Structure formats: structure tokens, C-alpha cells
Amino acid sequence: MANRRQSLSILIVYFIVYALPSLLVTALPHLGSQVYLIQTLDYLIGAVILGWLAWHHAKPNAIEQQPSSWLATVLWGLAGTAIVILGQNLILNLTRLLGQSTASANTSTLLAAGQKYPFFFLAIIVGAPIMEEIVFRKVLFGFFAPVTGGVGAAVISSILFSFAHADGHLILYAFIGLFFCWLYQHTGRIQTSMIAHILMNCLVVVPLFWS
């Protein structure tokens, strides 16, 4: 019961964090570029709050009963980064061969904002990945796993993860979600998928600084 209340609190805070910038833009249109600073702070503070909610007086869920060592967690996080990048490239190449666009309007918009306001990259590579892993893996995957089994829970979580990004690449994001569920399941630590998610986003952002 305590974990259910905790999960509900996490979901409520997550929706507030993601809705807040849009609400502020609507209510205060004169904010202009300041909205990117507000969104960055919003995501970072949101990540801290969700982290506190996720681990404060929390009991391990079914996935976390036998966690791996911290060394294994880090190593799987690093290996997971390489695997998820390889998987992304394969899916995007297949998409290209099928004559479909590989462009992501969502990613392009975020990266363009980051190039203009570099501090915004903190929201992309720190705030968003931490919140998404807590919500889609620890809460949703962790909640549904005892009910539907690991495969069913991973599919539900990953479909929701894919729709949340809403840029047309449903299969790509579903693959990412499924793989991050596997990392979490395999090590019993949400930090594993967090590491892979953060590094994956870093590998998208870092080349922009070199260019």
C-alpha cells in the first residue's frame, strides 16, 4: 500500500513538472526565452523530488529484491549505452531503407533550443532521463510486473514511453523502453537504466559542441 501511494505521488509530480512550462507560457506569454531557464530548473528540481519520493522510506519492489553490485550496475549501464545506440542505428537504417523519414521533430526542437541556450542541455541529459526512468521503469514497469508478468509490464511501460515522446518514431522509442526495462530487470537497480539513458542523451548532445 505504501509503494502504491508513493507511485501515485511520483506520477502526479511528474505530470506537474512536465505541464508547468507550457502552463507558464500560456499564462505569461512575455516570458520569451526565459522559459528555457524555467524549464531547465523545473526538470532538475523535478528529478530531485522524484528521486526523493522514489527512495524515501520505499520498500524494494519485485524487481529490486536481489540487486546487483554497484560495479555490475555501472558496467551494465556502460554496456547498455553501447547496445541501445547500436539498436537505434539499426532501426533508423531500416527506416531509411523503407523510404521513411528518420528525422525527429521533437529531438530537433530540443537540440536547437540547447544550442541557443546551452544550460538547457542539463534538462535533456540529466533532468529528463532521471525522471523518465523513475516513472516509466521503476513505477510503471515495477507496478505492472507482478500483475502482467515481466514481458507484459515491459510492453505496457514501453508503449507509454513511446507515446510520451510523440514524434512518430514509435518503434524506436518502444525498443529503447524495452531495453531499459531489461537493464532494470537484469540488475535490479534503476540506476543501471539511468546511466544508459543519460549517456545515450549525452552522445546526442556532445557532437553539437564539437561542431
Secondary structure, 3 states (H helix, E strand, C coil): CHHHHHHHHHHHHHHHHHHHHHHHHHHCHHHCCHHHHHHHHHHHHHHHHHHHHHHCCCCCCHHHCCCCCHHHHHHHHHHHHHHHHHHHHHHHHHHHHCCCCCCCHHHHHHHHHHHHCHHHHHHHHHHHHHHHHHHHHHHHHHHHHHHHHHHHHHHHHHHHHHHHHCCCCHHHHHHHHHHHHHHHHHHCCHHHHHHHHHHHHHHHHHHHHHC
